[in-house]
C-alpha cells in the first residue's frame, strides 16, 4: 500500500531530518573553522616574515584542506560511501594535472624562486632577453617594470635554469666624454669628480670611477662610472652629461669633433 505524500514526507523527515540538519551544521562549522584557521596561519606567517606569495599559498592550502575534511565528514554523516568518491577525485585530479602541466610547472618554478630568492621586489634584473625592475613575484609569473614604464610579464618556468644578471637596487652608469690631447687631464678629471660630488643622484658608496678609457684618433676618452639608484638611472645620466658639458664650457675645456687628415698627392 502506497503511503500518502504527507505521510511520506513526515517519514523522510523523521529518518533523515536530523542527519541533514547535522550535516548542515557541520558544513557551516567547517567553513567558519577554515576561515578562522586561515586567519591564524596568515598572522603567523606575517610574524615569520614569509614572502607574500608563499603566505598566500599556505593560507589557501590550509583552508582548502579544512574544507575538504569537512566535506568528507559531512558525506560520511549522511551515510554516503566515500571509497568511490575518493577514487573519482583521484582520477579527476590526475586528469587535471595532465591538462595543466604548464601551469603546475610555473607554480613549482615560482616556489623555487620564492624560496631560493635569486632576486627580490625592487631589484633590477636582466634575464631571458628582458630587463627591468622587479615589480611583483607571483606563483605563476614575475612582473618587471621597464625604464619606459611598460610592464613585462615572464612565466616563472622561463626563468628557472636561465642565466640571471641581478643589478640589485643600484646600477653603474657608463659615461664617456672626449677631450683634446692638449687638455690638462688632472684638472679635467678633478672637475668631473666635483660634478659627481655635487650631484644628488650619485651615491657616495661605492666610490665613482673616473679614468682614461681610450686614446682616440682625435680625443682622449674619459670614462665616468658612478653608481646611482635604479629609479634614478635615466635621470642621473641626462643630468650628469648636461652638467659636465656646461662645466667644460665654463672651464674652456674643448670637446673635439672627429677629425680626418686628407692628403692629395699630385701625380709626377
Phi, psi and omega in degrees: 000130182281135180281144176301153181303320182294317180294323179295318179296319179296320180295318179295321179295321180293319183286313190245355184301312182293326178295315179295318179297317178296322179296319179296318179295317178297318180296315178297317179296321179295318179296316177295319179296321178297318179295317182294314179296322176299319178295322178296315179295320179298316178297319180295317180294328176297320179291332181273000180057043178280146181303143182307316179298320179294319179299315179297318180296315181299316180298316181294319180298316180298315181295318180296317180298316180296318180295317180297317177298321178297317180298319178299315180297318181297315179295321176296324179293332178276358178086015180275133178291129187269342184299308178297325181296314180293322177297319178296320178297320179297314179296317179297318180296322177297317179296317179296320180298319179292324181286334185246040181299317180297318179295316181295322178295326176295320180295314179298316178296322178297317177296322177298316179295318183295319184278323181277337176055056174291340175205162181230167177297133180099348179270154180259124185230160176230116181204153177052034180077005179236157177215156180164177178276134181292118182262322182203139174245112180250174178293333185258331186205168174240132182253126177251149173250120181282157178305334178274013176075004174280158182252142179240121180254118183246123176301140185298329180292341177278351185261314183295128181093352179268160176288128184240129174251110182255113179280344184081215182260006177219157180228155180258125175285152177232082182266145178225137178218137181260141177232159182294156182294335180274005183286143174286108187291324180297314179295320182296312181289331174295321177295320178297317179296325176296320178298318180294319180294329181273355182278137179283347183267333185284131178282145180287328177231133356293160182291133179300147179258128178227125180188175180278127181256336183196147172257101183278181180294323184231005183205155170267120185269122178260128178265131181236115188229078175272164175257139179225166175292154182304316182292339184262005190302304183294315182296317181296319180299313180295317182295319182291318178300316181296315181295320180296315179299316180296318179291325176294320178295318178295323181271008180054043175262117186280139172252098189291149174275155176302136183233147174228136178260122182246125179246132178257120179258121180281145180289148182281000000 
